[in-house]
């Protein structure tokens, strides 16, 4: 199973897509940097009220 599939199962974000995944070392720990971007051709949803809106919420 791919990491993106696991992320979609464990931590789904509606309206967003997981992109590139990079692994790096930070001291003695391993860190995953995961790109997340808005899904194309999808109307954005307000983070406050949850209703679809005309523009993308950048806050």
Secondary structure, 3 states (H helix, E strand, C coil): CCHHHHHHHHCCCCCEEEEEEEEEEECCEEEEEEEEEECCCCCCECCCCCCECCCCCCC
